[in-house]
Amino acid sequence: MAAALQINFALWGMLICASMELTQLIQSFY
């Protein structure tokens, strides 16, 4: 259970980082 939570948090962290980088890319274009 704890391992699944850690994996879930890691996936959410990666998703948030990727979305932040994408927004920065979009803002630099527009």
Phi, psi and omega per residue, in radians:
M1 nan -0.827 -3.135
A2 -1.121 -0.685 3.141
A3 -1.123 -0.703 3.134
A4 -1.106 -0.685 3.112
L5 -1.123 -0.724 3.133
Q6 -1.095 -0.745 3.131
I7 -1.123 -0.715 3.139
N8 -1.076 -0.787 3.137
F9 -1.126 -0.681 3.137
A10 -1.103 -0.733 3.139
L11 -1.128 -0.747 3.129
W12 -1.118 -0.682 3.122
G13 -1.073 -0.773 3.128
M14 -1.107 -0.728 -3.121
L15 -1.106 -0.774 -3.129
I16 -1.122 -0.768 3.135
C17 -1.079 -0.758 -3.126
A18 -1.120 -0.732 -3.127
S19 -1.160 -0.653 3.112
M20 -1.125 -0.749 3.126
E21 -1.131 -0.674 3.132
L22 -1.128 -0.734 3.140
T23 -1.127 -0.660 3.107
Q24 -1.129 -0.709 3.107
L25 -1.091 -0.805 -3.121
I26 -1.114 -0.724 3.139
Q27 -1.135 -0.603 3.140
S28 -1.229 -0.485 3.128
F29 -1.397 -0.680 -3.073
Y30 -1.760 nan nan
